[in-house]
Amino acid sequence: ILLGMLPPFHSFGFSITGIMSLLAGLRIFYFPDPTDGAKMAALVKEWDISVICGAPTFLKGIFKAGDAETFKKLRICGTGAEKAPPELFALVDQIGKEGVLVEGYGITECAPILTFNTPGQPTIGVGKPVTGVELMIVHPESYDPLKQGESGLLLAKGPNIFAGYINPDVLSPFVKINHDKWYKTGDLGHIDEEGNFIISGRQKRFIKVGGEMVSLSAIEDALLKAASKKGWPIAEEGPTLAICAKEKPGEKPKITLFGKFSTTADEVNTVLRESGFTNLVKVTETKQLDIIPVMGTGKINYRELESKHMS
């Protein structure tokens, strides 16, 4: 049985469950509130759920609420929509299901999967392209194809990618290269020697500091990896931290850390130095919040953070 999540919490998990049920005839148990981790964990045990799909934010709540007996029938747990944090993999390993968590990458316009890791194999980025999908890394501005291993903008093409938006006023998300039409994903990264896509972040989640392009997602990853060492508690439910930035002409970008723990800008910047960031990358301020807001997909609501908590 596959555990699914109903709208309005439309996510990678819900899309996957719909496709799998149509193609494979799987029995699916839908639950309307993916934020209720305790109830979903109880239902996993009651219905002997063997496959779960969902965003990391929601999955973390489910695994925290259960134990090894709860997930004894679980064979695969597919996740996407946002980067799976290290603590989610650790939670799955703690209940004796090492290798069960499989991270993939998709976009609504791509119906919705582009890449997936192989169950039971080490997780490398977000995995290789699914059958029929081709990927290309190009320069974000010129769209010139880059060499294997170089970082740039990810383009994709395949039979699962949509034909375009109905609204004629919306800018086309496609670009032509060598007479072929490619979809601009808006994500940056590189493809390794084995064909795995390694995401460095969303194009809009980069800022320029002293001529250097800095990934806000990379800052978040570095701080999450250092959390246990610094004694920063990992949130029981939802995201633990978020990085936002505001850029003004002629001024250095203002970078803010929002966390569910107390820290200082000096402590955070020390972590960034130890993680390999240059002295140009500095958090300007830190703000402690009771809750890091998320959208219906489970992704962090950066727009709300910027509008309500940044001047």
Backbone as CSV, one residue per row, in Angstrom:
resi,resn,N_x,N_y,N_z,CA_x,CA_y,CA_z,C_x,C_y,C_z
1,ILE,0.853,-1.192,0.000,0.000,0.000,0.000,0.884,1.236,0.000
2,LEU,0.471,2.240,-0.764,1.217,3.487,-0.862,0.478,4.589,-0.123
3,LEU,1.199,5.352,0.711,0.604,6.451,1.457,0.733,7.735,0.661
4,GLY,-0.410,8.392,0.396,-0.400,9.625,-0.378,-0.951,10.784,0.409
5,MET,-0.791,11.995,-0.163,-1.267,13.214,0.490,-2.169,13.971,-0.468
6,LEU,-3.303,14.414,0.032,-4.298,15.074,-0.802,-4.083,16.582,-0.888
7,PRO,-4.637,17.238,-1.939,-4.621,18.704,-1.993,-5.367,19.263,-0.784
8,PRO,-5.146,20.537,-0.337,-4.342,21.524,-1.045,-2.849,21.369,-0.843
9,PHE,-2.407,20.335,-0.156,-0.988,20.132,0.050,-0.404,19.393,-1.157
10,HIS,-0.551,20.016,-2.339,-0.068,19.401,-3.575,1.451,19.396,-3.563
11,SER,2.039,18.258,-3.775,3.492,18.161,-3.690,4.000,17.076,-4.602
12,PHE,5.317,16.911,-4.601,5.984,15.829,-5.334,5.334,14.504,-4.979
13,GLY,5.082,14.299,-3.683,4.522,13.036,-3.228,3.154,12.754,-3.810
14,PHE,2.276,13.777,-3.841,0.941,13.568,-4.368,1.002,13.267,-5.863
15,SER,1.868,13.970,-6.603,1.996,13.731,-8.034,2.452,12.312,-8.304
16,ILE,3.439,11.859,-7.539,3.957,10.504,-7.707,2.871,9.476,-7.447
17,THR,2.114,9.648,-6.363,1.105,8.654,-6.030,0.043,8.558,-7.114
18,GLY,-0.340,9.681,-7.690,-1.339,9.655,-8.747,-0.852,8.894,-9.959
19,ILE,0.385,9.165,-10.372,0.955,8.494,-11.542,1.107,7.006,-11.284
20,MET,1.646,6.657,-10.118,1.889,5.241,-9.822,0.589,4.463,-9.744
21,SER,-0.450,5.071,-9.182,-1.726,4.360,-9.071,-2.326,4.088,-10.439
22,LEU,-2.185,5.046,-11.363,-2.724,4.874,-12.706,-1.961,3.813,-13.489
23,LEU,-0.632,3.823,-13.379,0.192,2.920,-14.183,0.340,1.528,-13.583
24,ALA,0.380,1.443,-12.258,0.678,0.165,-11.626,-0.487,-0.430,-10.849
25,GLY,-1.563,0.315,-10.668,-2.704,-0.221,-9.941,-2.440,-0.422,-8.463
26,LEU,-1.579,0.421,-7.890,-1.274,0.288,-6.472,-2.465,0.711,-5.619
27,ARG,-2.629,0.063,-4.492,-3.620,0.507,-3.521,-3.039,1.696,-2.769
28,ILE,-3.814,2.760,-2.653,-3.314,3.980,-2.032,-4.220,4.403,-0.886
29,PHE,-3.590,4.795,0.218,-4.324,5.371,1.337,-3.965,6.848,1.391
30,TYR,-4.949,7.719,1.147,-4.713,9.164,1.162,-5.060,9.744,2.531
31,PHE,-4.274,10.740,2.926,-4.532,11.426,4.187,-4.520,12.933,3.925
32,PRO,-5.503,13.686,4.432,-5.675,15.092,4.049,-4.723,16.097,4.688
33,ASP,-4.050,15.728,5.778,-3.208,16.710,6.467,-1.800,16.155,6.685
34,PRO,-0.870,16.433,5.763,0.491,15.895,5.890,1.296,16.519,7.020
35,THR,0.759,17.556,7.686,1.465,18.144,8.818,1.232,17.366,10.114
36,ASP,0.261,16.453,10.099,-0.055,15.655,11.291,0.784,14.375,11.268
37,GLY,2.074,14.523,11.632,2.997,13.395,11.562,2.600,12.231,12.444
38,ALA,2.091,12.511,13.643,1.719,11.445,14.574,0.592,10.581,14.014
39,LYS,-0.428,11.215,13.442,-1.552,10.462,12.885,-1.111,9.649,11.666
40,MET,-0.258,10.252,10.837,0.185,9.537,9.645,1.058,8.338,10.013
41,ALA,1.895,8.477,11.038,2.716,7.354,11.491,1.829,6.216,11.993
42,ALA,0.768,6.569,12.719,-0.160,5.551,13.222,-0.839,4.813,12.068
43,LEU,-1.185,5.565,11.019,-1.835,4.951,9.862,-0.872,4.086,9.052
44,VAL,0.402,4.460,9.021,1.410,3.636,8.356,1.444,2.249,8.981
45,LYS,1.385,2.212,10.310,1.394,0.938,11.028,0.082,0.183,10.846
46,GLU,-1.040,0.913,10.949,-2.356,0.274,10.848,-2.593,-0.363,9.481
47,TRP,-2.157,0.318,8.410,-2.419,-0.155,7.060,-1.245,-0.905,6.423
48,ASP,-0.209,-1.167,7.198,0.981,-1.864,6.676,1.508,-1.188,5.416
49,ILE,1.701,0.117,5.495,2.170,0.886,4.348,3.564,0.432,3.933
50,SER,3.760,0.210,2.639,5.059,-0.252,2.147,5.793,0.805,1.327
51,VAL,5.072,1.822,0.847,5.691,2.898,0.067,5.134,4.235,0.542
52,ILE,6.012,5.194,0.783,5.594,6.546,1.170,6.258,7.538,0.231
53,CYS,5.511,8.551,-0.217,6.071,9.629,-1.023,5.652,10.957,-0.415
54,GLY,6.593,11.879,-0.291,6.241,13.175,0.255,7.430,14.101,0.352
55,ALA,7.166,15.364,0.656,8.226,16.351,0.825,8.953,16.088,2.148
56,PRO,10.264,16.397,2.215,11.049,16.140,3.431,10.450,16.727,4.702
57,THR,9.897,17.933,4.623,9.312,18.569,5.805,8.228,17.702,6.431
58,PHE,7.379,17.107,5.603,6.287,16.271,6.110,6.797,14.894,6.541
59,LEU,7.747,14.344,5.779,8.279,13.024,6.114,8.993,13.035,7.465
60,LYS,9.672,14.131,7.763,10.390,14.220,9.032,9.425,14.060,10.202
61,GLY,8.243,14.668,10.091,7.250,14.553,11.149,6.741,13.133,11.317
62,ILE,6.598,12.427,10.188,6.121,11.036,10.236,7.139,10.134,10.917
63,PHE,8.409,10.244,10.501,9.433,9.346,11.043,9.761,9.649,12.504
64,LYS,9.637,10.899,12.924,9.871,11.241,14.325,8.783,10.641,15.224
65,ALA,7.582,10.457,14.661,6.449,9.987,15.455,6.375,8.462,15.542
66,GLY,7.197,7.758,14.770,7.128,6.309,14.754,8.400,5.647,15.242
67,ASP,8.416,4.308,15.146,9.602,3.535,15.518,9.780,2.402,14.525
68,ALA,10.694,1.495,14.795,10.992,0.405,13.869,9.758,-0.446,13.580
69,GLU,8.923,-0.685,14.602,7.716,-1.490,14.419,6.718,-0.778,13.510
70,THR,6.645,0.551,13.619,5.727,1.338,12.790,6.014,1.142,11.311
71,PHE,7.297,1.099,10.961,7.695,1.080,9.549,8.253,-0.276,9.106
72,LYS,7.834,-1.340,9.761,8.401,-2.652,9.463,8.115,-3.114,8.033
73,LYS,7.008,-2.659,7.426,6.667,-3.070,6.062,7.189,-2.086,4.991
74,LEU,7.776,-0.985,5.417,8.214,0.051,4.484,9.373,-0.431,3.619
75,ARG,9.208,-0.300,2.303,10.245,-0.717,1.357,10.901,0.465,0.662
76,ILE,10.110,1.492,0.320,10.628,2.663,-0.384,9.966,3.912,0.170
77,CYS,10.766,4.948,0.334,10.234,6.257,0.702,10.811,7.271,-0.282
78,GLY,9.971,7.740,-1.210,10.421,8.689,-2.225,10.204,10.118,-1.760
79,THR,11.198,10.974,-1.973,11.062,12.353,-1.534,11.603,13.327,-2.571
80,GLY,11.032,14.533,-2.563,11.442,15.588,-3.485,10.809,16.889,-3.047
81,ALA,10.664,17.845,-3.964,10.065,19.167,-3.738,11.011,20.127,-3.043
82,GLU,11.885,19.620,-2.179,12.926,20.413,-1.529,14.068,19.459,-1.196
83,LYS,15.226,20.007,-0.887,16.370,19.174,-0.567,16.121,18.402,0.724
84,ALA,16.403,17.109,0.701,16.245,16.288,1.899,17.398,16.580,2.857
85,PRO,17.111,17.035,4.093,18.178,17.373,5.039,18.832,16.122,5.615
86,PRO,20.069,16.241,6.107,20.779,15.087,6.682,20.007,14.402,7.796
87,GLU,19.263,15.197,8.614,18.561,14.578,9.742,17.451,13.641,9.289
88,LEU,16.898,13.852,8.082,15.859,12.953,7.585,16.464,11.586,7.258
89,PHE,17.624,11.585,6.605,18.310,10.318,6.330,18.676,9.624,7.638
90,ALA,19.109,10.407,8.641,19.476,9.830,9.932,18.267,9.207,10.623
91,LEU,17.117,9.859,10.528,15.895,9.316,11.132,15.528,7.969,10.524
92,VAL,15.626,7.877,9.204,15.283,6.630,8.515,16.271,5.528,8.892
93,ASP,17.549,5.885,8.994,18.556,4.894,9.374,18.325,4.387,10.794
94,GLN,17.890,5.281,11.686,17.691,4.920,13.097,16.607,3.871,13.306
95,ILE,15.646,3.807,12.386,14.581,2.807,12.530,14.897,1.542,11.733
96,GLY,16.162,1.419,11.298,16.595,0.214,10.611,16.203,0.134,9.159
97,LYS,15.952,1.280,8.517,15.550,1.290,7.113,16.586,2.014,6.245
98,GLU,17.836,1.759,6.510,18.906,2.389,5.752,18.788,2.052,4.260
99,GLY,18.884,3.065,3.409,18.787,2.858,1.962,17.378,2.930,1.417
100,VAL,16.370,3.027,2.309,14.973,3.067,1.873,14.589,4.463,1.351
101,LEU,15.173,5.511,1.925,14.853,6.876,1.507,15.516,7.186,0.165
102,VAL,14.698,7.525,-0.835,15.189,7.767,-2.195,14.827,9.190,-2.603
103,GLU,15.843,10.000,-2.880,15.610,11.393,-3.246,15.591,11.571,-4.755
104,GLY,14.623,12.345,-5.234,14.520,12.639,-6.658,14.360,14.119,-6.895
105,TYR,14.148,14.474,-8.144,14.039,15.889,-8.527,13.012,16.011,-9.633
106,GLY,12.104,16.961,-9.473,11.081,17.138,-10.489,10.530,18.544,-10.507
107,ILE,9.740,18.814,-11.528,9.116,20.122,-11.727,7.703,19.866,-12.244
108,THR,6.750,20.660,-11.802,5.364,20.485,-12.222,5.248,20.421,-13.743
109,GLU,5.964,21.307,-14.427,5.894,21.355,-15.899,6.515,20.139,-16.569
110,CYS,7.164,19.301,-15.781,7.824,18.106,-16.331,7.132,16.824,-15.885
111,ALA,5.934,16.949,-15.418,4.958,15.869,-15.198,5.335,14.685,-14.324
112,PRO,5.934,14.810,-13.169,6.746,15.918,-12.704,8.199,15.528,-12.458
113,ILE,8.626,14.320,-12.880,9.948,13.814,-12.481,10.981,13.961,-13.601
114,LEU,12.199,14.369,-13.214,13.321,14.422,-14.145,14.415,13.434,-13.748
115,THR,14.740,13.374,-12.470,15.803,12.464,-12.020,15.389,11.738,-10.748
116,PHE,16.081,10.631,-10.468,15.786,9.843,-9.274,17.001,9.019,-8.913
117,ASN,17.270,8.885,-7.636,18.309,7.971,-7.187,17.787,6.535,-7.229
118,THR,18.691,5.577,-7.184,18.314,4.163,-7.252,18.117,3.610,-5.844
119,PRO,16.952,3.009,-5.553,16.720,2.435,-4.225,17.813,1.443,-3.847
120,GLY,18.274,1.545,-2.602,19.297,0.627,-2.122,20.714,1.023,-2.458
121,GLN,20.875,2.074,-3.274,22.196,2.544,-3.661,22.504,3.866,-2.963
122,PRO,23.790,4.225,-2.838,24.135,5.500,-2.192,23.479,6.681,-2.899
123,THR,23.015,7.657,-2.131,22.398,8.855,-2.694,23.478,9.787,-3.230
124,ILE,23.378,10.128,-4.515,24.325,11.043,-5.145,23.521,12.167,-5.787
125,GLY,23.568,13.351,-5.187,22.759,14.448,-5.697,21.298,14.051,-5.705
126,VAL,20.632,14.327,-6.825,19.231,13.914,-6.963,19.094,12.793,-8.002
127,GLY,20.210,12.123,-8.304,20.159,10.943,-9.148,20.302,11.198,-10.638
128,LYS,20.016,10.144,-11.399,20.149,10.179,-12.859,18.793,10.450,-13.516
129,PRO,18.810,10.895,-14.783,17.547,11.146,-15.494,16.714,9.876,-15.624
130,VAL,15.397,10.023,-15.528,14.519,8.880,-15.755,14.482,8.580,-17.246
131,THR,13.979,7.433,-17.602,13.955,6.997,-19.002,13.270,8.024,-19.903
132,GLY,13.939,8.377,-20.995,13.377,9.297,-21.974,13.744,10.754,-21.746
133,VAL,14.309,11.068,-20.583,14.670,12.449,-20.264,16.151,12.705,-20.562
134,GLU,16.435,13.826,-21.208,17.806,14.254,-21.471,18.069,15.555,-20.730
135,LEU,19.278,15.678,-20.195,19.666,16.875,-19.461,20.880,17.521,-20.117
136,MET,20.990,18.845,-19.967,22.139,19.588,-20.476,22.428,20.746,-19.533
137,ILE,23.704,20.999,-19.295,24.129,22.135,-18.475,24.671,23.219,-19.403
138,VAL,24.128,24.439,-19.256,24.543,25.542,-20.123,24.883,26.767,-19.278
139,HIS,25.537,27.745,-19.914,25.809,29.005,-19.243,24.479,29.700,-18.974
140,PRO,24.263,30.216,-17.759,22.961,30.798,-17.399,22.525,31.988,-18.245
141,GLU,23.467,32.682,-18.888,23.108,33.868,-19.661,23.214,33.651,-21.168
142,SER,24.296,33.007,-21.616,24.489,32.812,-23.059,23.855,31.526,-23.573
143,TYR,23.558,30.584,-22.655,23.020,29.254,-22.990,24.002,28.415,-23.804
144,ASP,25.275,28.744,-23.752,26.288,27.915,-24.407,26.472,26.640,-23.593
145,PRO,26.463,25.464,-24.252,26.652,24.204,-23.525,27.998,24.179,-22.803
146,LEU,28.003,23.665,-21.585,29.223,23.564,-20.791,29.755,22.135,-20.789
147,LYS,31.010,21.983,-20.426,31.632,20.669,-20.378,31.114,19.891,-19.171
148,GLN,31.235,18.567,-19.275,30.798,17.706,-18.184,31.542,18.097,-16.901
149,GLY,30.780,18.249,-15.808,31.367,18.611,-14.535,31.314,20.091,-14.226
150,GLU,31.108,20.941,-15.255,31.030,22.373,-15.027,29.626,22.749,-14.547
151,SER,29.552,23.736,-13.678,28.269,24.159,-13.116,27.613,25.224,-13.977
152,GLY,26.303,25.127,-14.106,25.540,26.093,-14.883,24.055,25.842,-14.735
153,LEU,23.283,26.336,-15.691,21.828,26.191,-15.687,21.427,24.849,-16.288
154,LEU,20.503,24.167,-15.635,20.042,22.867,-16.133,18.916,23.039,-17.132
155,LEU,19.082,22.411,-18.309,18.019,22.325,-19.312,17.570,20.875,-19.412
156,ALA,16.326,20.670,-19.811,15.801,19.308,-19.933,14.887,19.197,-21.140
157,LYS,14.838,18.004,-21.713,13.865,17.717,-22.757,13.449,16.261,-22.653
158,GLY,12.227,15.986,-23.094,11.701,14.634,-23.020,10.210,14.624,-23.255
159,PRO,9.623,13.455,-23.414,8.184,13.349,-23.706,7.281,13.773,-22.557
160,ASN,7.826,13.894,-21.357,7.025,14.267,-20.187,6.940,15.776,-19.979
161,ILE,7.680,16.554,-20.756,7.729,17.994,-20.547,6.602,18.683,-21.310
162,PHE,5.940,19.629,-20.663,4.758,20.268,-21.232,5.096,21.087,-22.474
163,ALA,4.073,21.475,-23.228,4.285,22.193,-24.487,4.419,23.695,-24.296
164,GLY,3.935,24.221,-23.163,4.028,25.651,-22.919,2.845,26.141,-22.114
165,TYR,2.920,27.400,-21.678,1.845,27.990,-20.883,0.715,28.493,-21.786
166,ILE,-0.519,28.408,-21.299,-1.686,28.869,-22.048,-1.684,30.395,-22.189
167,ASN,-1.301,31.081,-21.121,-1.283,32.543,-21.139,-0.196,33.040,-22.104
168,PRO,-0.557,33.731,-23.179,0.427,34.181,-24.172,1.367,35.258,-23.651
169,ASP,1.012,35.897,-22.532,1.852,36.957,-21.990,3.015,36.426,-21.149
170,VAL,2.977,35.136,-20.807,4.028,34.544,-19.988,5.254,34.250,-20.856
171,LEU,6.412,34.662,-20.383,7.654,34.447,-21.114,7.896,32.957,-21.326
172,SER,8.273,32.570,-22.534,8.509,31.160,-22.838,9.640,30.590,-21.992
173,PRO,9.439,29.405,-21.422,10.480,28.780,-20.601,11.421,27.906,-21.433
174,PHE,11.327,27.988,-22.757,12.135,27.142,-23.627,13.232,27.935,-24.327
175,VAL,14.296,27.234,-24.693,15.382,27.808,-25.480,15.784,26.775,-26.530
176,LYS,16.147,27.242,-27.734,16.551,26.331,-28.807,18.064,26.226,-28.856
177,ILE,18.541,24.983,-28.851,19.964,24.695,-28.974,20.123,23.586,-29.998
178,ASN,20.883,23.862,-31.054,21.080,22.891,-32.146,19.735,22.396,-32.684
179,HIS,18.799,23.328,-32.849,17.470,23.076,-33.433,16.540,22.277,-32.515
180,ASP,16.986,21.955,-31.307,16.135,21.238,-30.352,15.609,22.205,-29.291
181,LYS,14.380,21.982,-28.839,13.764,22.823,-27.818,14.021,22.241,-26.439
182,TRP,14.631,23.041,-25.565,14.965,22.607,-24.217,14.221,23.462,-23.195
183,TYR,13.796,22.833,-22.108,13.104,23.530,-21.032,14.110,24.073,-20.027
184,LYS,13.978,25.359,-19.683,14.856,25.988,-18.688,14.283,25.727,-17.291
185,THR,14.969,24.908,-16.528,14.453,24.504,-15.217,14.550,25.609,-14.170
186,GLY,15.515,26.514,-14.336,15.731,27.534,-13.312,16.619,27.052,-12.177
187,ASP,17.122,25.811,-12.288,18.005,25.261,-11.261,19.439,25.222,-11.768
188,LEU,20.375,25.442,-10.859,21.791,25.442,-11.189,22.468,24.223,-10.576
189,GLY,23.511,23.738,-11.252,24.242,22.589,-10.743,25.138,22.003,-11.806
190,HIS,25.589,20.773,-11.575,26.438,20.098,-12.559,26.072,18.620,-12.630
191,ILE,26.548,17.968,-13.684,26.324,16.531,-13.871,27.651,15.821,-13.712
192,ASP,27.703,14.834,-12.799,28.977,14.156,-12.546,29.278,13.108,-13.614
193,GLU,30.393,12.416,-13.467,30.850,11.455,-14.475,29.880,10.299,-14.663
194,GLU,29.082,9.999,-13.638,28.132,8.885,-13.725,26.748,9.332,-14.188
195,GLY,26.595,10.632,-14.455,25.316,11.123,-14.956,24.362,11.612,-13.898
196,ASN,24.810,11.740,-12.643,23.959,12.241,-11.569,23.926,13.775,-11.591
197,PHE,22.745,14.341,-11.364,22.621,15.792,-11.306,22.828,16.246,-9.870
198,ILE,23.783,17.140,-9.670,24.091,17.679,-8.354,23.608,19.128,-8.329
199,ILE,22.571,19.411,-7.560,21.985,20.751,-7.521,22.804,21.670,-6.611
200,SER,23.070,22.873,-7.103,23.712,23.879,-6.252,22.690,24.905,-5.775
201,GLY,21.519,24.960,-6.406,20.459,25.845,-5.936,19.628,26.427,-7.065
202,ARG,18.546,27.105,-6.689,17.718,27.799,-7.662,18.459,29.028,-8.178
203,GLN,18.237,29.350,-9.437,18.885,30.519,-10.018,18.538,31.778,-9.231
204,LYS,17.300,31.876,-8.764,16.872,33.055,-8.018,17.325,33.009,-6.562
205,ARG,17.948,31.896,-6.135,18.447,31.788,-4.769,19.959,32.040,-4.721
206,PHE,20.460,32.803,-5.674,21.856,33.228,-5.698,21.918,34.741,-5.584
207,ILE,22.937,35.241,-4.913,23.176,36.678,-4.857,24.624,36.944,-5.240
208,LYS,24.904,38.161,-5.667,26.269,38.526,-6.039,26.873,39.359,-4.918
209,VAL,28.008,38.874,-4.387,28.719,39.568,-3.309,30.150,39.819,-3.761
210,GLY,30.503,41.086,-3.976,31.858,41.416,-4.412,32.255,40.724,-5.696
211,GLY,31.302,40.560,-6.605,31.574,39.905,-7.881,31.485,38.392,-7.823
212,GLU,31.248,37.835,-6.641,31.147,36.385,-6.462,29.690,35.980,-6.329
213,MET,29.293,34.953,-7.086,27.934,34.430,-6.982,27.861,33.488,-5.785
214,VAL,26.965,33.790,-4.868,26.853,33.024,-3.629,25.493,32.336,-3.559
215,SER,25.508,31.045,-3.277,24.277,30.267,-3.150,23.749,30.340,-1.725
216,LEU,22.523,30.848,-1.568,21.901,30.900,-0.248,21.588,29.492,0.256
217,SER,21.277,28.604,-0.662,21.006,27.208,-0.286,22.268,26.541,0.246
218,ALA,23.427,26.878,-0.337,24.696,26.304,0.127,25.005,26.770,1.546
219,ILE,24.654,28.023,1.862,24.834,28.530,3.224,23.957,27.739,4.189
220,GLU,22.696,27.501,3.800,21.791,26.716,4.643,22.349,25.318,4.888
221,ASP,22.845,24.676,3.838,23.385,23.324,3.974,24.564,23.291,4.945
222,ALA,25.455,24.273,4.823,26.628,24.318,5.696,26.222,24.484,7.160
223,LEU,25.233,25.326,7.409,24.791,25.563,8.778,24.059,24.354,9.356
224,LEU,23.284,23.661,8.517,22.593,22.456,8.985,23.588,21.356,9.343
225,LYS,24.649,21.227,8.541,25.664,20.200,8.811,26.404,20.498,10.116
226,ALA,26.526,21.782,10.447,27.261,22.167,11.652,26.373,22.246,12.888
227,ALA,25.061,22.047,12.712,24.108,22.259,13.807,24.427,21.433,15.047
228,SER,24.651,20.146,14.883,24.906,19.286,16.046,26.205,19.666,16.745
229,LYS,27.204,20.021,15.959,28.500,20.414,16.529,28.388,21.690,17.346
230,LYS,27.538,22.612,16.896,27.381,23.897,17.586,26.318,23.847,18.683
231,GLY,25.626,22.726,18.787,24.590,22.611,19.807,23.287,23.271,19.422
232,TRP,23.097,23.537,18.116,21.834,24.112,17.656,20.818,22.988,17.513
233,PRO,19.707,23.035,18.215,18.721,21.946,18.155,18.029,21.865,16.791
234,ILE,17.877,20.656,16.292,17.142,20.414,15.049,15.652,20.392,15.372
235,ALA,14.853,21.108,14.601,13.422,21.213,14.859,12.739,19.850,14.790
236,GLU,11.849,19.591,15.728,11.084,18.345,15.726,10.184,18.276,14.498
237,GLU,9.589,19.407,14.135,8.716,19.476,12.962,9.081,20.704,12.141
238,GLY,9.018,20.570,10.828,9.289,21.694,9.943,10.762,22.024,9.840
239,PRO,11.097,23.068,9.067,12.488,23.464,8.859,13.123,23.999,10.147
240,THR,14.430,23.844,10.235,15.180,24.339,11.386,15.674,25.762,11.162
241,LEU,16.044,26.070,9.909,16.586,27.389,9.616,16.328,27.761,8.161
242,ALA,16.513,29.039,7.866,16.354,29.541,6.499,17.241,30.770,6.328
243,ILE,17.777,30.927,5.124,18.609,32.083,4.798,17.902,32.930,3.747
244,CYS,17.781,34.220,4.025,17.199,35.161,3.064,18.177,36.301,2.834
245,ALA,18.054,36.951,1.684,18.934,38.077,1.369,18.154,39.156,0.634
246,LYS,18.538,40.381,0.881,17.963,41.511,0.161,19.096,42.320,-0.456
247,GLU,18.927,42.617,-1.747,19.942,43.370,-2.468,19.410,44.753,-2.816
248,LYS,20.227,45.793,-2.557,19.884,47.159,-2.913,21.027,47.738,-3.738
249,PRO,20.698,48.498,-4.806,21.740,49.088,-5.660,22.753,49.896,-4.856
250,GLY,24.020,49.618,-5.101,25.082,50.364,-4.444,25.393,49.928,-3.035
251,GLU,24.677,48.928,-2.515,24.903,48.456,-1.154,25.246,46.963,-1.151
252,LYS,25.954,46.547,-0.114,26.260,45.136,0.036,24.987,44.386,0.434
253,PRO,24.743,43.216,-0.140,23.523,42.471,0.203,23.413,42.193,1.705
254,LYS,22.195,42.280,2.212,21.922,41.986,3.614,21.459,40.536,3.724
255,ILE,22.231,39.711,4.426,21.921,38.290,4.564,21.435,38.025,5.988
256,THR,20.264,37.409,6.095,19.657,37.148,7.404,19.450,35.655,7.613
257,LEU,19.849,35.189,8.797,19.566,33.809,9.193,18.328,33.803,10.080
258,PHE,17.313,33.046,9.679,16.141,32.799,10.523,16.280,31.388,11.081
259,GLY,16.257,31.261,12.388,16.424,29.947,12.994,15.495,29.731,14.165
260,LYS,15.243,28.472,14.468,14.415,28.119,15.626,15.308,27.890,16.848
261,PHE,16.450,28.577,16.853,17.406,28.475,17.945,18.106,29.824,18.080
262,SER,18.778,30.007,19.199,19.467,31.265,19.454,20.933,31.175,19.037
263,THR,21.404,32.159,18.301,22.814,32.233,17.904,23.138,33.681,17.575
264,THR,24.361,33.923,17.178,24.782,35.278,16.814,25.370,35.279,15.418
265,ALA,25.440,36.466,14.817,26.031,36.578,13.494,27.499,36.164,13.524
266,ASP,28.210,36.496,14.597,29.625,36.128,14.703,29.799,34.617,14.723
267,GLU,28.947,33.921,15.489,29.036,32.461,15.559,28.733,31.837,14.205
268,VAL,27.707,32.339,13.540,27.325,31.812,12.228,28.436,32.046,11.203
269,ASN,29.011,33.219,11.202,30.067,33.529,10.231,31.332,32.706,10.477
270,THR,31.586,32.372,11.743,32.704,31.470,12.043,32.472,30.100,11.414
271,VAL,31.222,29.615,11.510,30.868,28.334,10.882,31.076,28.407,9.367
272,LEU,30.672,29.522,8.762,30.824,29.669,7.313,32.290,29.654,6.908
273,ARG,33.170,30.307,7.712,34.602,30.293,7.408,35.118,28.858,7.478
274,GLU,34.718,28.146,8.538,35.171,26.756,8.727,34.633,25.838,7.639
275,SER,33.527,26.240,7.009,32.922,25.417,5.949,33.484,25.745,4.574
276,GLY,34.391,26.708,4.494,35.044,26.999,3.224,34.572,28.233,2.499
277,PHE,33.628,28.969,3.066,33.173,30.197,2.424,34.225,31.294,2.596
278,THR,34.304,32.190,1.615,35.265,33.284,1.685,34.790,34.350,2.675
279,ASN,35.676,35.281,2.986,35.333,36.358,3.920,34.284,37.309,3.362
280,LEU,34.019,37.208,2.049,32.990,38.052,1.452,31.591,37.645,1.898
281,VAL,31.437,36.365,2.235,30.119,35.829,2.597,29.926,35.952,4.105
282,LYS,29.083,36.886,4.510,28.835,37.104,5.927,27.346,37.310,6.189
283,VAL,26.853,36.631,7.207,25.476,36.854,7.656,25.436,38.179,8.406
284,THR,24.498,39.029,8.041,24.387,40.357,8.644,23.693,40.308,10.001
285,GLU,22.660,39.483,10.101,21.894,39.400,11.344,21.263,38.029,11.495
286,THR,20.884,37.687,12.708,20.168,36.438,12.979,18.869,36.779,13.703
287,LYS,17.821,36.026,13.373,16.522,36.237,14.019,15.954,34.885,14.420
288,GLN,15.593,34.767,15.690,14.997,33.536,16.189,13.488,33.589,16.040
289,LEU,12.918,32.542,15.423,11.473,32.441,15.229,10.960,31.144,15.831
290,ASP,9.722,31.163,16.291,9.106,29.937,16.804,8.826,28.960,15.666
291,ILE,8.474,29.503,14.492,8.124,28.668,13.336,8.735,29.262,12.080
292,ILE,9.367,28.421,11.271,9.818,28.817,9.942,8.658,28.518,8.996
293,PRO,8.042,29.520,8.371,6.847,29.280,7.556,7.127,28.412,6.330
294,VAL,6.181,27.541,6.007,6.289,26.700,4.818,5.040,26.858,3.964
295,MET,5.174,26.517,2.698,4.037,26.544,1.775,3.361,25.182,1.785
296,GLY,2.298,25.042,1.015,1.560,23.786,0.967,2.379,22.614,0.481
297,THR,3.444,22.890,-0.284,4.310,21.822,-0.797,5.319,21.360,0.226
298,GLY,5.434,22.102,1.343,6.440,21.764,2.334,7.709,22.578,2.182
299,LYS,7.800,23.372,1.116,8.976,24.212,0.913,8.917,25.432,1.824
300,ILE,10.087,25.937,2.179,10.152,27.136,3.014,9.550,28.316,2.265
301,ASN,8.744,29.093,2.954,8.107,30.258,2.349,9.024,31.478,2.528
302,TYR,10.003,31.593,1.637,10.980,32.676,1.732,10.322,34.043,1.527
303,ARG,9.323,34.099,0.686,8.662,35.372,0.420,8.024,35.930,1.693
304,GLU,7.410,35.062,2.479,6.802,35.505,3.724,7.866,35.979,4.714
305,LEU,8.981,35.265,4.788,10.065,35.672,5.670,10.578,37.065,5.295
306,GLU,10.769,37.274,3.992,11.305,38.551,3.533,10.332,39.704,3.771
307,SER,9.042,39.448,3.529,8.061,40.534,3.647,7.724,40.862,5.099
308,LYS,7.741,39.865,5.981,7.321,40.097,7.364,8.473,40.375,8.338
309,HIS,9.658,39.878,8.001,10.733,39.934,8.988,11.994,40.640,8.507
310,MET,12.006,41.188,7.293,13.169,41.902,6.804,12.765,43.307,6.364
311,SER,13.578,44.280,6.714,13.283,45.662,6.341,14.027,46.049,5.062
